[in-house]
Amino acid sequence: GQIYRFWGTALTAIHGGDFTGFSPVDVPTKRFGESAQIGYARLVMERVPNLEVKEFTGPDNVVGRELILRLPLTDDGEIVSHGLAVCYYEISDPYSPLHDFFNKILQPIMSDED
């Protein structure tokens, strides 16, 4: 089954605990856990990177936004045996426009093109 091999300090602060060694479905809230499990299942089936951008409400009604890039890893070049997730989380004002979140993330990339 799927388990988190590493759970960072920012995730601990957002979700209220260290879930290293746990399955995605063990992470509160239930909706977050189910969404993560679906994202990893998609990674295994499609065998290509996937990107998700979401708004969330965590335990203690923390409101935020997240960007998750999942990358497939393989031992044999065929079957996805592991996945690497790179996440960016931001606790936000629930009334701030979503485009502010994208501008913050994309600004460093866009400024490099000049």
N, C-alpha and C positions, 0 to 999 in steps of 0.2 A: 504494500500500500504506500500511499504518499505520506511523507513526513517532512517537516522542516528540519534541515540540517543546521541552519543558523537563523537566529531571530535577533535582529538588531535592537539597540536601545531605544530608537525612535518608535519602533513598532511596540515595544514593551510599554512605553509611555501612552501611546494611543489606545492600545487594546487592554491595558491593565494587567499584563503578565508576560512572562517569558515562555513562549510556546515552542522553543527548540525541542525537537523530538516528538512533537505532536502532529497529528493530522490536521489539514486545513479545516475539517468539519468541527474540530475541537475549539476553534478560535471564536470568541464572541465577536460580534453578534452572529446568530445563526445564518443570517443573510450573507454576511461577509464570508463565513466558512464555506457555505454552499457555492458562492460565486467563485472563490478561489479554487475549489475542487473542480468546478466546471472549466475554469481557465486552464488548469493543469491537464485535465482529460483532453481538452482540445489540442493542447501542445503535443501530447502523445499520439493522438489520432492523425493530426495534420502534418506533424513533423516539420513545422516551420515556425519561426518566431511569431508571437502575437503581442499586440499592444492594446491595453485598455486604459481608458480615462473615465473616472467615476467620481461622483460625489457620494459621501457616506456619512452616516451618523453612527458613532461608536458607542461603547459603554459610557455611562455618565453623560450621554447626549452630546459628546464631542462631535462637532460638525467639521468636516474637512473634504479635501479633494485628494485624489490619488492618481498617479500615472504608474502603470505596471507594464514593464517589458519582460516577457518570458522568452527564454532562449532554450531550444532543445539541445541536449547533450547525449552522445551515444558512445557505447563501448565498441560497437561492431560496424558502425557506419550505416546501419539500417534501422534498428529499433531504438527508440528514445528510452534510455535507461535512467536519465536524470534530467532535471530542468533547473535553470538558473533564472531567478526572478530579480530584476533590478527595479526598485520602487522609489518613487518620490511622493512624499506625503506633505500636505500642508493643512494645518488647522486654519480655518478661514471664517470670515464673516459670512454667515449664510446668505446675506443679501448682496455680496460682491458679485459682479458679473463673471461668468465663466471665462470670458475672453481675457480677463485680467490674469487668470491662472495660466492660460496658454501663452500670453505675452511674457510672463515671468520665466516660463520654461524655455521658450523659443528665442528670447532676446539674445542670450549668449551665442546661439548658433547663427542667428541672423546677422549679428554684428561682425562675426568672423568672415562673412561673405563680402564685406566692403573692402 
